[in-house]
């Protein structure tokens, strides 16, 4: 057992490791893919009653996300695995920092190690990537949005990782926001008609957003009553022109820019007048944050 007074014993205020049902189903799928009919390496070498203790350790500087999901991986294999978080989602960590302590049946810990680390690395990488953009936009008043086209099955987790990094999720899916693109507008006949049809049926109170690629489109969407305009031209001059056109309108819709840009480029767009930058690579293009399971000496 861990000695009294260790970080594990002192973490009396550890956050609850709650995971939603959708994420649990994803955990089960991941474990099924990895373990299949059995982890023979562990089953054929490790005694059934053997126990292990270890820590999840950051291998680089970054932002934590996904500790609860990593814990859920181990607990799905054995409810006797105990995971004590020493950092919560959104915490900034340095290389070598302990994210959580793990102890329990050795077979469950060894069988769940790879899957737990996959979740933790990927989600912490997304949070770290988001924080870079958030830090770059400090003082501009603009917000960072994660792209809405998340990984199927991962969208709730990816959105949580984006929020852990200080950014906001654009849309989880087609159900929680209206985004009118070129095809919608063409089939409706015009921007004004597309927006009118949505407003006539929008009993859910969803935000109405229109994607445009010109100053004329910006004005059309705003005049039609869109709540937000998504400009698909990521250059400061275009953003400045769009922002200037919107200043004359009341009420003024939010001006977002969809961009495949670096943090420095994102700041230039914000300084040109964008209220929000939708980063195309966030979170799917984020590099993972290195994390390892360090086992205690026996």
ChimeraX commands (.cxc) that place a marker at each C-alpha (Angstrom):
marker #1 position 0.00,0.00,0.00 radius 0.5
marker #1 position 1.00,3.61,-0.45 radius 0.5
marker #1 position 2.61,5.03,2.72 radius 0.5
marker #1 position 0.54,7.43,4.82 radius 0.5
marker #1 position 1.26,11.04,3.97 radius 0.5
marker #1 position 1.97,10.32,0.28 radius 0.5
marker #1 position 0.29,12.41,-2.45 radius 0.5
marker #1 position -2.33,9.65,-2.80 radius 0.5
marker #1 position -3.34,9.85,0.85 radius 0.5
marker #1 position -3.25,13.65,0.87 radius 0.5
marker #1 position -5.59,13.97,-2.11 radius 0.5
marker #1 position -8.69,14.04,0.07 radius 0.5
marker #1 position -10.26,16.73,-2.15 radius 0.5
marker #1 position -9.87,14.70,-5.37 radius 0.5
marker #1 position -12.64,15.43,-7.87 radius 0.5
marker #1 position -15.22,12.76,-8.61 radius 0.5
marker #1 position -14.30,10.76,-11.67 radius 0.5
marker #1 position -17.72,10.88,-13.30 radius 0.5
marker #1 position -18.02,9.77,-16.93 radius 0.5
marker #1 position -21.15,10.02,-19.10 radius 0.5
marker #1 position -22.80,6.98,-20.65 radius 0.5
marker #1 position -21.70,7.88,-24.18 radius 0.5
marker #1 position -18.06,7.98,-23.14 radius 0.5
marker #1 position -18.42,4.70,-21.26 radius 0.5
marker #1 position -19.69,3.04,-24.43 radius 0.5
marker #1 position -16.63,4.38,-26.24 radius 0.5
marker #1 position -14.40,3.01,-23.49 radius 0.5
marker #1 position -16.04,-0.40,-23.84 radius 0.5
marker #1 position -15.53,-0.34,-27.60 radius 0.5
marker #1 position -11.88,0.64,-27.22 radius 0.5
marker #1 position -11.25,-2.14,-24.71 radius 0.5
marker #1 position -13.00,-4.65,-26.94 radius 0.5
marker #1 position -10.78,-3.64,-29.85 radius 0.5
marker #1 position -7.58,-3.85,-27.83 radius 0.5
marker #1 position -8.18,-6.86,-25.60 radius 0.5
marker #1 position -10.53,-8.89,-27.79 radius 0.5
marker #1 position -10.91,-12.41,-26.34 radius 0.5
marker #1 position -8.14,-11.81,-23.81 radius 0.5
marker #1 position -4.88,-10.13,-22.84 radius 0.5
marker #1 position -2.89,-13.35,-22.93 radius 0.5
marker #1 position 0.39,-11.67,-21.98 radius 0.5
marker #1 position -1.04,-10.66,-18.62 radius 0.5
marker #1 position -3.36,-13.61,-18.07 radius 0.5
marker #1 position -0.67,-16.23,-18.68 radius 0.5
marker #1 position 2.07,-14.58,-16.62 radius 0.5
marker #1 position 0.46,-12.55,-13.82 radius 0.5
marker #1 position -0.99,-14.32,-10.75 radius 0.5
marker #1 position -4.73,-13.60,-10.32 radius 0.5
marker #1 position -4.26,-11.99,-6.89 radius 0.5
marker #1 position -1.22,-9.87,-7.81 radius 0.5
marker #1 position -1.51,-6.13,-7.22 radius 0.5
marker #1 position 0.24,-3.12,-8.70 radius 0.5
marker #1 position 0.66,0.53,-7.82 radius 0.5
marker #1 position 1.71,3.25,-10.20 radius 0.5
marker #1 position 1.27,6.81,-11.34 radius 0.5
marker #1 position 0.20,8.46,-14.57 radius 0.5
marker #1 position 3.02,10.86,-15.35 radius 0.5
marker #1 position 3.11,13.71,-17.87 radius 0.5
marker #1 position 5.98,13.41,-20.32 radius 0.5
marker #1 position 5.76,17.02,-21.47 radius 0.5
marker #1 position 4.37,20.43,-20.55 radius 0.5
marker #1 position 0.69,20.86,-21.30 radius 0.5
marker #1 position -2.92,20.95,-20.14 radius 0.5
marker #1 position -4.68,17.96,-18.59 radius 0.5
marker #1 position -7.86,16.44,-20.01 radius 0.5
marker #1 position -9.31,12.95,-19.80 radius 0.5
marker #1 position -8.22,11.72,-16.36 radius 0.5
marker #1 position -11.78,10.56,-15.61 radius 0.5
marker #1 position -11.94,8.57,-18.86 radius 0.5
marker #1 position -8.58,6.96,-18.18 radius 0.5
marker #1 position -9.84,5.98,-14.74 radius 0.5
marker #1 position -13.00,4.54,-16.28 radius 0.5
marker #1 position -10.87,2.27,-18.49 radius 0.5
marker #1 position -9.26,0.63,-15.46 radius 0.5
marker #1 position -12.53,0.43,-13.52 radius 0.5
marker #1 position -14.33,-1.26,-16.43 radius 0.5
marker #1 position -11.78,-4.05,-16.16 radius 0.5
marker #1 position -12.01,-4.26,-12.37 radius 0.5
marker #1 position -14.03,-2.15,-9.93 radius 0.5
marker #1 position -11.26,-2.80,-7.42 radius 0.5
marker #1 position -8.84,-0.54,-9.29 radius 0.5
marker #1 position -8.51,2.73,-7.41 radius 0.5
marker #1 position -7.58,5.90,-9.30 radius 0.5
marker #1 position -6.85,9.07,-7.33 radius 0.5
marker #1 position -6.55,12.21,-9.51 radius 0.5
marker #1 position -3.89,14.70,-8.50 radius 0.5
marker #1 position -4.76,17.06,-11.37 radius 0.5
marker #1 position -8.12,17.92,-12.91 radius 0.5
marker #1 position -9.07,18.80,-16.46 radius 0.5
marker #1 position -7.78,22.25,-17.32 radius 0.5
marker #1 position -4.76,22.11,-15.02 radius 0.5
marker #1 position -1.45,23.22,-16.46 radius 0.5
marker #1 position 1.28,20.64,-15.83 radius 0.5
marker #1 position 5.00,20.24,-16.41 radius 0.5
marker #1 position 6.93,17.22,-17.61 radius 0.5
marker #1 position 7.28,14.81,-14.71 radius 0.5
marker #1 position 4.12,15.91,-12.90 radius 0.5
marker #1 position 1.92,13.11,-11.58 radius 0.5
marker #1 position -1.60,13.30,-13.01 radius 0.5
marker #1 position -3.10,10.45,-10.99 radius 0.5
marker #1 position -2.20,7.50,-8.81 radius 0.5
marker #1 position -3.40,4.01,-9.74 radius 0.5
marker #1 position -3.48,0.88,-7.59 radius 0.5
marker #1 position -5.31,-2.42,-7.68 radius 0.5
marker #1 position -5.38,-5.80,-9.42 radius 0.5
marker #1 position -2.30,-6.13,-11.62 radius 0.5
marker #1 position -4.06,-7.84,-14.51 radius 0.5
marker #1 position -6.63,-5.05,-14.85 radius 0.5
marker #1 position -4.02,-2.30,-14.69 radius 0.5
marker #1 position -1.74,-3.94,-17.26 radius 0.5
marker #1 position -4.64,-4.78,-19.60 radius 0.5
marker #1 position -6.05,-1.27,-19.43 radius 0.5
marker #1 position -2.76,0.62,-19.59 radius 0.5
marker #1 position -2.56,1.16,-23.34 radius 0.5
marker #1 position -6.20,2.19,-23.78 radius 0.5
marker #1 position -6.16,4.50,-20.76 radius 0.5
marker #1 position -3.02,6.22,-22.00 radius 0.5
marker #1 position -4.47,6.58,-25.51 radius 0.5
marker #1 position -7.44,8.52,-24.13 radius 0.5
marker #1 position -5.35,10.62,-21.79 radius 0.5
marker #1 position -2.69,11.48,-24.36 radius 0.5
marker #1 position -5.12,12.44,-27.08 radius 0.5
marker #1 position -7.49,14.48,-24.92 radius 0.5
marker #1 position -4.68,16.26,-23.07 radius 0.5
marker #1 position -3.11,17.01,-26.44 radius 0.5
marker #1 position -6.34,18.65,-27.58 radius 0.5
marker #1 position -6.55,20.73,-24.41 radius 0.5
marker #1 position -2.92,21.78,-24.74 radius 0.5
marker #1 position -3.41,22.76,-28.37 radius 0.5
marker #1 position -6.49,24.80,-27.48 radius 0.5
marker #1 position -4.62,26.64,-24.74 radius 0.5
marker #1 position -1.97,27.79,-27.22 radius 0.5
marker #1 position -4.62,29.60,-29.25 radius 0.5
marker #1 position -6.38,30.95,-26.17 radius 0.5
marker #1 position -3.10,32.37,-24.86 radius 0.5
marker #1 position -2.35,33.91,-28.26 radius 0.5
marker #1 position -5.69,35.75,-28.26 radius 0.5
marker #1 position -5.32,37.21,-24.76 radius 0.5
marker #1 position -6.41,40.84,-24.65 radius 0.5
marker #1 position -8.26,40.80,-27.99 radius 0.5
marker #1 position -11.67,39.85,-26.60 radius 0.5
marker #1 position -12.02,37.11,-29.22 radius 0.5
marker #1 position -12.74,33.50,-28.33 radius 0.5
marker #1 position -11.32,30.29,-29.76 radius 0.5
marker #1 position -13.75,27.74,-31.17 radius 0.5
marker #1 position -13.00,24.08,-31.77 radius 0.5
marker #1 position -14.10,22.87,-35.19 radius 0.5
marker #1 position -17.52,21.23,-35.15 radius 0.5
marker #1 position -16.49,18.23,-37.26 radius 0.5
marker #1 position -15.23,16.15,-34.35 radius 0.5
marker #1 position -14.37,12.47,-34.47 radius 0.5
marker #1 position -17.54,10.33,-34.51 radius 0.5
marker #1 position -18.02,8.79,-31.08 radius 0.5
marker #1 position -15.42,11.13,-29.55 radius 0.5
marker #1 position -17.28,14.41,-29.88 radius 0.5
marker #1 position -18.34,14.80,-26.25 radius 0.5
marker #1 position -14.84,14.00,-25.05 radius 0.5
marker #1 position -13.20,16.26,-27.63 radius 0.5
marker #1 position -15.51,19.13,-26.73 radius 0.5
marker #1 position -14.63,18.66,-23.05 radius 0.5
marker #1 position -10.93,18.71,-23.95 radius 0.5
marker #1 position -11.37,21.92,-25.95 radius 0.5
marker #1 position -13.12,23.52,-22.96 radius 0.5
marker #1 position -10.36,22.29,-20.63 radius 0.5
marker #1 position -7.95,24.30,-22.77 radius 0.5
marker #1 position -10.07,27.44,-22.36 radius 0.5
marker #1 position -11.70,27.38,-25.79 radius 0.5
marker #1 position -15.32,26.70,-26.70 radius 0.5
marker #1 position -16.88,23.92,-28.75 radius 0.5
marker #1 position -18.53,25.16,-31.94 radius 0.5
marker #1 position -21.17,22.46,-32.32 radius 0.5
marker #1 position -21.34,18.93,-30.98 radius 0.5
marker #1 position -23.53,17.87,-33.88 radius 0.5
marker #1 position -26.21,18.91,-36.32 radius 0.5
marker #1 position -28.77,18.94,-33.51 radius 0.5
marker #1 position -27.44,21.73,-31.29 radius 0.5
marker #1 position -27.02,24.61,-33.71 radius 0.5
marker #1 position -28.06,25.81,-37.16 radius 0.5
marker #1 position -25.27,26.38,-39.67 radius 0.5
marker #1 position -26.47,27.33,-43.14 radius 0.5
marker #1 position -23.94,26.54,-45.85 radius 0.5
marker #1 position -23.97,27.09,-49.59 radius 0.5
marker #1 position -26.14,24.07,-50.35 radius 0.5
marker #1 position -28.81,25.09,-47.85 radius 0.5
marker #1 position -28.88,28.62,-49.25 radius 0.5
marker #1 position -28.99,27.46,-52.88 radius 0.5
marker #1 position -31.85,25.04,-52.25 radius 0.5
marker #1 position -33.80,27.62,-50.23 radius 0.5
marker #1 position -33.33,30.23,-52.98 radius 0.5
marker #1 position -31.42,32.92,-51.05 radius 0.5
marker #1 position -29.78,33.74,-47.75 radius 0.5
marker #1 position -32.83,35.69,-46.61 radius 0.5
marker #1 position -35.21,32.85,-47.46 radius 0.5
marker #1 position -33.02,30.23,-45.78 radius 0.5
marker #1 position -32.82,32.27,-42.58 radius 0.5
marker #1 position -36.57,33.04,-42.69 radius 0.5
marker #1 position -37.45,29.34,-42.98 radius 0.5
marker #1 position -35.22,28.49,-40.03 radius 0.5
marker #1 position -36.62,31.26,-37.84 radius 0.5
marker #1 position -40.18,30.20,-38.63 radius 0.5
marker #1 position -39.48,26.69,-37.35 radius 0.5
marker #1 position -36.81,27.27,-34.70 radius 0.5
marker #1 position -38.86,26.39,-31.63 radius 0.5
marker #1 position -35.69,25.12,-29.92 radius 0.5
marker #1 position -34.12,28.57,-29.77 radius 0.5
marker #1 position -30.96,27.44,-31.57 radius 0.5
marker #1 position -28.38,29.97,-32.72 radius 0.5
marker #1 position -28.63,30.63,-36.45 radius 0.5
marker #1 position -25.27,30.89,-38.19 radius 0.5
marker #1 position -24.59,31.49,-41.88 radius 0.5
marker #1 position -21.35,30.63,-43.66 radius 0.5
marker #1 position -20.30,33.26,-46.21 radius 0.5
marker #1 position -17.23,34.07,-48.28 radius 0.5
marker #1 position -17.78,37.71,-49.27 radius 0.5
marker #1 position -18.65,41.14,-47.86 radius 0.5
marker #1 position -21.96,40.94,-49.68 radius 0.5
marker #1 position -22.73,37.61,-48.02 radius 0.5
marker #1 position -21.89,39.07,-44.61 radius 0.5
marker #1 position -24.40,41.89,-45.08 radius 0.5
marker #1 position -27.06,39.56,-46.49 radius 0.5
marker #1 position -26.78,37.17,-43.56 radius 0.5
marker #1 position -26.81,39.96,-40.99 radius 0.5
marker #1 position -29.74,41.74,-42.62 radius 0.5
marker #1 position -31.70,38.48,-42.73 radius 0.5
marker #1 position -31.36,38.18,-38.97 radius 0.5
marker #1 position -28.59,35.62,-38.51 radius 0.5
marker #1 position -27.18,35.43,-35.00 radius 0.5
marker #1 position -23.68,34.77,-36.29 radius 0.5
marker #1 position -21.76,35.01,-39.54 radius 0.5
marker #1 position -19.00,32.50,-40.28 radius 0.5
marker #1 position -16.53,34.03,-42.72 radius 0.5
marker #1 position -14.68,31.41,-44.76 radius 0.5
marker #1 position -11.85,33.81,-45.73 radius 0.5
marker #1 position -9.00,33.80,-43.26 radius 0.5
marker #1 position -7.12,36.96,-44.16 radius 0.5
marker #1 position -7.08,40.09,-41.97 radius 0.5
marker #1 position -8.18,42.40,-44.79 radius 0.5
marker #1 position -11.34,40.37,-45.43 radius 0.5
marker #1 position -12.08,40.22,-41.70 radius 0.5
marker #1 position -11.57,43.95,-41.32 radius 0.5
marker #1 position -13.94,44.66,-44.23 radius 0.5
marker #1 position -16.57,42.31,-42.79 radius 0.5
marker #1 position -16.29,43.84,-39.34 radius 0.5
marker #1 position -16.64,47.32,-40.84 radius 0.5
marker #1 position -19.79,46.30,-42.71 radius 0.5
marker #1 position -21.33,44.85,-39.56 radius 0.5
marker #1 position -20.69,47.95,-37.46 radius 0.5
marker #1 position -23.52,49.74,-39.26 radius 0.5
marker #1 position -26.06,47.05,-38.46 radius 0.5
marker #1 position -28.24,46.69,-35.36 radius 0.5
marker #1 position -28.47,44.17,-33.90 radius 0.5
marker #1 position -24.97,43.18,-34.86 radius 0.5
marker #1 position -24.34,39.43,-35.35 radius 0.5
marker #1 position -21.24,37.74,-34.05 radius 0.5
marker #1 position -18.44,37.58,-36.60 radius 0.5
marker #1 position -16.57,34.27,-36.60 radius 0.5
marker #1 position -13.78,33.23,-38.94 radius 0.5
marker #1 position -13.12,29.64,-40.00 radius 0.5
marker #1 position -9.36,29.37,-40.32 radius 0.5
marker #1 position -6.52,26.89,-40.72 radius 0.5
marker #1 position -4.02,29.19,-39.02 radius 0.5
marker #1 position -1.25,29.30,-36.45 radius 0.5
marker #1 position -1.86,30.97,-33.06 radius 0.5
marker #1 position -0.02,34.10,-34.26 radius 0.5
marker #1 position -2.17,34.26,-37.40 radius 0.5
marker #1 position -5.28,33.76,-35.29 radius 0.5
marker #1 position -4.36,36.80,-33.23 radius 0.5
marker #1 position -4.04,38.90,-36.40 radius 0.5
marker #1 position -7.58,37.89,-37.38 radius 0.5
marker #1 position -8.88,38.80,-33.93 radius 0.5
marker #1 position -7.13,42.19,-34.06 radius 0.5
marker #1 position -8.76,42.77,-37.46 radius 0.5
marker #1 position -12.20,42.49,-35.86 radius 0.5
marker #1 position -13.18,38.82,-35.53 radius 0.5
marker #1 position -15.20,37.93,-32.45 radius 0.5
marker #1 position -14.30,34.25,-32.68 radius 0.5
marker #1 position -11.75,32.12,-34.50 radius 0.5
marker #1 position -12.89,28.62,-35.46 radius 0.5
marker #1 position -9.60,26.70,-35.64 radius 0.5
marker #1 position -9.87,23.99,-38.28 radius 0.5
marker #1 position -7.23,21.76,-36.67 radius 0.5
marker #1 position -8.78,21.87,-33.19 radius 0.5
marker #1 position -8.94,19.30,-31.74 radius 0.5
marker #1 position -8.34,16.62,-34.37 radius 0.5
marker #1 position -5.03,18.02,-35.57 radius 0.5
marker #1 position -3.58,18.38,-32.08 radius 0.5
marker #1 position -0.45,16.37,-31.28 radius 0.5
marker #1 position -0.87,14.06,-28.26 radius 0.5
marker #1 position 0.61,14.99,-24.91 radius 0.5
marker #1 position 3.10,12.31,-23.78 radius 0.5
marker #1 position 1.85,10.42,-20.70 radius 0.5
marker #1 position 3.20,7.18,-19.22 radius 0.5
marker #1 position 2.26,4.76,-16.48 radius 0.5
marker #1 position 5.16,4.53,-14.03 radius 0.5
marker #1 position 4.89,1.39,-11.86 radius 0.5
marker #1 position 6.11,1.49,-8.29 radius 0.5
marker #1 position 9.04,-0.70,-7.29 radius 0.5
marker #1 position 7.86,-3.94,-5.73 radius 0.5
marker link #1:1,2 radius 0.2
marker link #1:2,3 radius 0.2
marker link #1:3,4 radius 0.2
marker link #1:4,5 radius 0.2
marker link #1:5,6 radius 0.2
marker link #1:6,7 radius 0.2
marker link #1:7,8 radius 0.2
marker link #1:8,9 radius 0.2
marker link #1:9,10 radius 0.2
marker link #1:10,11 radius 0.2
marker link #1:11,12 radius 0.2
marker link #1:12,13 radius 0.2
marker link #1:13,14 radius 0.2
marker link #1:14,15 radius 0.2
marker link #1:15,16 radius 0.2
marker link #1:16,17 radius 0.2
marker link #1:17,18 radius 0.2
marker link #1:18,19 radius 0.2
marker link #1:19,20 radius 0.2
marker link #1:20,21 radius 0.2
marker link #1:21,22 radius 0.2
marker link #1:22,23 radius 0.2
marker link #1:23,24 radius 0.2
marker link #1:24,25 radius 0.2
marker link #1:25,26 radius 0.2
marker link #1:26,27 radius 0.2
marker link #1:27,28 radius 0.2
marker link #1:28,29 radius 0.2
marker link #1:29,30 radius 0.2
marker link #1:30,31 radius 0.2
marker link #1:31,32 radius 0.2
marker link #1:32,33 radius 0.2
marker link #1:33,34 radius 0.2
marker link #1:34,35 radius 0.2
marker link #1:35,36 radius 0.2
marker link #1:36,37 radius 0.2
marker link #1:37,38 radius 0.2
marker link #1:38,39 radius 0.2
marker link #1:39,40 radius 0.2
marker link #1:40,41 radius 0.2
marker link #1:41,42 radius 0.2
marker link #1:42,43 radius 0.2
marker link #1:43,44 radius 0.2
marker link #1:44,45 radius 0.2
marker link #1:45,46 radius 0.2
marker link #1:46,47 radius 0.2
marker link #1:47,48 radius 0.2
marker link #1:48,49 radius 0.2
marker link #1:49,50 radius 0.2
marker link #1:50,51 radius 0.2
marker link #1:51,52 radius 0.2
marker link #1:52,53 radius 0.2
marker link #1:53,54 radius 0.2
marker link #1:54,55 radius 0.2
marker link #1:55,56 radius 0.2
marker link #1:56,57 radius 0.2
marker link #1:57,58 radius 0.2
marker link #1:58,59 radius 0.2
marker link #1:59,60 radius 0.2
marker link #1:60,61 radius 0.2
marker link #1:61,62 radius 0.2
marker link #1:62,63 radius 0.2
marker link #1:63,64 radius 0.2
marker link #1:64,65 radius 0.2
marker link #1:65,66 radius 0.2
marker link #1:66,67 radius 0.2
marker link #1:67,68 radius 0.2
marker link #1:68,69 radius 0.2
marker link #1:69,70 radius 0.2
marker link #1:70,71 radius 0.2
marker link #1:71,72 radius 0.2
marker link #1:72,73 radius 0.2
marker link #1:73,74 radius 0.2
marker link #1:74,75 radius 0.2
marker link #1:75,76 radius 0.2
marker link #1:76,77 radius 0.2
marker link #1:77,78 radius 0.2
marker link #1:78,79 radius 0.2
marker link #1:79,80 radius 0.2
marker link #1:80,81 radius 0.2
marker link #1:81,82 radius 0.2
marker link #1:82,83 radius 0.2
marker link #1:83,84 radius 0.2
marker link #1:84,85 radius 0.2
marker link #1:85,86 radius 0.2
marker link #1:86,87 radius 0.2
marker link #1:87,88 radius 0.2
marker link #1:88,89 radius 0.2
marker link #1:89,90 radius 0.2
marker link #1:90,91 radius 0.2
marker link #1:91,92 radius 0.2
marker link #1:92,93 radius 0.2
marker link #1:93,94 radius 0.2
marker link #1:94,95 radius 0.2
marker link #1:95,96 radius 0.2
marker link #1:96,97 radius 0.2
marker link #1:97,98 radius 0.2
marker link #1:98,99 radius 0.2
marker link #1:99,100 radius 0.2
marker link #1:100,101 radius 0.2
marker link #1:101,102 radius 0.2
marker link #1:102,103 radius 0.2
marker link #1:103,104 radius 0.2
marker link #1:104,105 radius 0.2
marker link #1:105,106 radius 0.2
marker link #1:106,107 radius 0.2
marker link #1:107,108 radius 0.2
marker link #1:108,109 radius 0.2
marker link #1:109,110 radius 0.2
marker link #1:110,111 radius 0.2
marker link #1:111,112 radius 0.2
marker link #1:112,113 radius 0.2
marker link #1:113,114 radius 0.2
marker link #1:114,115 radius 0.2
marker link #1:115,116 radius 0.2
marker link #1:116,117 radius 0.2
marker link #1:117,118 radius 0.2
marker link #1:118,119 radius 0.2
marker link #1:119,120 radius 0.2
marker link #1:120,121 radius 0.2
marker link #1:121,122 radius 0.2
marker link #1:122,123 radius 0.2
marker link #1:123,124 radius 0.2
marker link #1:124,125 radius 0.2
marker link #1:125,126 radius 0.2
marker link #1:126,127 radius 0.2
marker link #1:127,128 radius 0.2
marker link #1:128,129 radius 0.2
marker link #1:129,130 radius 0.2
marker link #1:130,131 radius 0.2
marker link #1:131,132 radius 0.2
marker link #1:132,133 radius 0.2
marker link #1:133,134 radius 0.2
marker link #1:134,135 radius 0.2
marker link #1:135,136 radius 0.2
marker link #1:136,137 radius 0.2
marker link #1:137,138 radius 0.2
marker link #1:138,139 radius 0.2
marker link #1:139,140 radius 0.2
marker link #1:140,141 radius 0.2
marker link #1:141,142 radius 0.2
marker link #1:142,143 radius 0.2
marker link #1:143,144 radius 0.2
marker link #1:144,145 radius 0.2
marker link #1:145,146 radius 0.2
marker link #1:146,147 radius 0.2
marker link #1:147,148 radius 0.2
marker link #1:148,149 radius 0.2
marker link #1:149,150 radius 0.2
marker link #1:150,151 radius 0.2
marker link #1:151,152 radius 0.2
marker link #1:152,153 radius 0.2
marker link #1:153,154 radius 0.2
marker link #1:154,155 radius 0.2
marker link #1:155,156 radius 0.2
marker link #1:156,157 radius 0.2
marker link #1:157,158 radius 0.2
marker link #1:158,159 radius 0.2
marker link #1:159,160 radius 0.2
marker link #1:160,161 radius 0.2
marker link #1:161,162 radius 0.2
marker link #1:162,163 radius 0.2
marker link #1:163,164 radius 0.2
marker link #1:164,165 radius 0.2
marker link #1:165,166 radius 0.2
marker link #1:166,167 radius 0.2
marker link #1:167,168 radius 0.2
marker link #1:168,169 radius 0.2
marker link #1:169,170 radius 0.2
marker link #1:170,171 radius 0.2
marker link #1:171,172 radius 0.2
marker link #1:172,173 radius 0.2
marker link #1:173,174 radius 0.2
marker link #1:174,175 radius 0.2
marker link #1:175,176 radius 0.2
marker link #1:176,177 radius 0.2
marker link #1:177,178 radius 0.2
marker link #1:178,179 radius 0.2
marker link #1:179,180 radius 0.2
marker link #1:180,181 radius 0.2
marker link #1:181,182 radius 0.2
marker link #1:182,183 radius 0.2
marker link #1:183,184 radius 0.2
marker link #1:184,185 radius 0.2
marker link #1:185,186 radius 0.2
marker link #1:186,187 radius 0.2
marker link #1:187,188 radius 0.2
marker link #1:188,189 radius 0.2
marker link #1:189,190 radius 0.2
marker link #1:190,191 radius 0.2
marker link #1:191,192 radius 0.2
marker link #1:192,193 radius 0.2
marker link #1:193,194 radius 0.2
marker link #1:194,195 radius 0.2
marker link #1:195,196 radius 0.2
marker link #1:196,197 radius 0.2
marker link #1:197,198 radius 0.2
marker link #1:198,199 radius 0.2
marker link #1:199,200 radius 0.2
marker link #1:200,201 radius 0.2
marker link #1:201,202 radius 0.2
marker link #1:202,203 radius 0.2
marker link #1:203,204 radius 0.2
marker link #1:204,205 radius 0.2
marker link #1:205,206 radius 0.2
marker link #1:206,207 radius 0.2
marker link #1:207,208 radius 0.2
marker link #1:208,209 radius 0.2
marker link #1:209,210 radius 0.2
marker link #1:210,211 radius 0.2
marker link #1:211,212 radius 0.2
marker link #1:212,213 radius 0.2
marker link #1:213,214 radius 0.2
marker link #1:214,215 radius 0.2
marker link #1:215,216 radius 0.2
marker link #1:216,217 radius 0.2
marker link #1:217,218 radius 0.2
marker link #1:218,219 radius 0.2
marker link #1:219,220 radius 0.2
marker link #1:220,221 radius 0.2
marker link #1:221,222 radius 0.2
marker link #1:222,223 radius 0.2
marker link #1:223,224 radius 0.2
marker link #1:224,225 radius 0.2
marker link #1:225,226 radius 0.2
marker link #1:226,227 radius 0.2
marker link #1:227,228 radius 0.2
marker link #1:228,229 radius 0.2
marker link #1:229,230 radius 0.2
marker link #1:230,231 radius 0.2
marker link #1:231,232 radius 0.2
marker link #1:232,233 radius 0.2
marker link #1:233,234 radius 0.2
marker link #1:234,235 radius 0.2
marker link #1:235,236 radius 0.2
marker link #1:236,237 radius 0.2
marker link #1:237,238 radius 0.2
marker link #1:238,239 radius 0.2
marker link #1:239,240 radius 0.2
marker link #1:240,241 radius 0.2
marker link #1:241,242 radius 0.2
marker link #1:242,243 radius 0.2
marker link #1:243,244 radius 0.2
marker link #1:244,245 radius 0.2
marker link #1:245,246 radius 0.2
marker link #1:246,247 radius 0.2
marker link #1:247,248 radius 0.2
marker link #1:248,249 radius 0.2
marker link #1:249,250 radius 0.2
marker link #1:250,251 radius 0.2
marker link #1:251,252 radius 0.2
marker link #1:252,253 radius 0.2
marker link #1:253,254 radius 0.2
marker link #1:254,255 radius 0.2
marker link #1:255,256 radius 0.2
marker link #1:256,257 radius 0.2
marker link #1:257,258 radius 0.2
marker link #1:258,259 radius 0.2
marker link #1:259,260 radius 0.2
marker link #1:260,261 radius 0.2
marker link #1:261,262 radius 0.2
marker link #1:262,263 radius 0.2
marker link #1:263,264 radius 0.2
marker link #1:264,265 radius 0.2
marker link #1:265,266 radius 0.2
marker link #1:266,267 radius 0.2
marker link #1:267,268 radius 0.2
marker link #1:268,269 radius 0.2
marker link #1:269,270 radius 0.2
marker link #1:270,271 radius 0.2
marker link #1:271,272 radius 0.2
marker link #1:272,273 radius 0.2
marker link #1:273,274 radius 0.2
marker link #1:274,275 radius 0.2
marker link #1:275,276 radius 0.2
marker link #1:276,277 radius 0.2
marker link #1:277,278 radius 0.2
marker link #1:278,279 radius 0.2
marker link #1:279,280 radius 0.2
marker link #1:280,281 radius 0.2
marker link #1:281,282 radius 0.2
marker link #1:282,283 radius 0.2
marker link #1:283,284 radius 0.2
marker link #1:284,285 radius 0.2
marker link #1:285,286 radius 0.2
marker link #1:286,287 radius 0.2
marker link #1:287,288 radius 0.2
marker link #1:288,289 radius 0.2
marker link #1:289,290 radius 0.2
marker link #1:290,291 radius 0.2
marker link #1:291,292 radius 0.2
marker link #1:292,293 radius 0.2
marker link #1:293,294 radius 0.2
marker link #1:294,295 radius 0.2
marker link #1:295,296 radius 0.2
marker link #1:296,297 radius 0.2
marker link #1:297,298 radius 0.2
view
